[in-house]
C-alpha cells in the first residue's frame, strides 16, 4: 500500500491519525468567549450492514482572542478519546480567522487551520518498530449563514500529511442549532473526505460516492464567557 493510500486510511479511521470531526470554525468567537464540547462520529462504515459512523469521540474547546485588524480570531484545541483507548495519543490545535462578516444572504467567510498530532510511543504493548507518529494539517475555508441564533455553513477542506504532502480535498456542509435562549448548541456535519482520491484503500468498506469516503459527525457544545452578540 502506497503512502497516499496509508494517509487516506488514517483519515478514514480518524481516531488513529486525525480528528475528522471537530466543532466548526465558521464564525470565530468573540474575545473572552469560550466554547467547550464533544464531537462523535466519523466516516460511515458499511462493513456491518447498515451504515454506521465510526465511533470516534473528540473532547475539544475554542477560545476567542483579540481581533486581528478588526477580524474575529479564536483558537481551537482537543483530545481524541477513542484513539487514546487504542494506545494512540491524538491531539489537535489550531485557529480560525473571520475574514469577512456575513450580511443578509451574503455569507461570512472564515479560514480555519488545525494540526493533528498522533503517536503511539507510550504504548508499551507494541513492538518498538511499530511505534510512530503522524502530523496531518487541515485547512477549512467555510461560508456561514446566520438564521437568528442558528447557523448554516458549507466549505472546502484540505488534509495534508506533512511527511508526504498530497492534496486531499473534501467539501462539507453542516448546521449549528441553538435551542431556546441558552448557551447550549447542537452541530450536525457531513463531509466528503478525500474526494480527490479513489476510496479502494483497504479491506474495510466505507460509504462512498465513487471517490473518497462520506463522514457524519454530531456535536454538543456550551458557550461560556462573553455575552453573545445580537442575533447569535
Secondary structure, 3 states (H helix, E strand, C coil): CCHHHHHHHHHHHCCCCCCCCCCCCCCCCCCCEEEEEEEEEEEEECCCCCCEECCCEEEEEEEEEEEECCEEEEEEEEEEHHHHHCCCEEEEEEEEEEEECCECCECEEEEEEEEEEEECCCCCCCCHHHCCEEEEEEEEEEEEEEECCEEEEEEEEEEEECCCCCCEEEEEEEEEECCCCCCEEEEEEEEEECCCCCCCCCCCCECCCCCCEEEEEEEEEEEEECCCCCCC
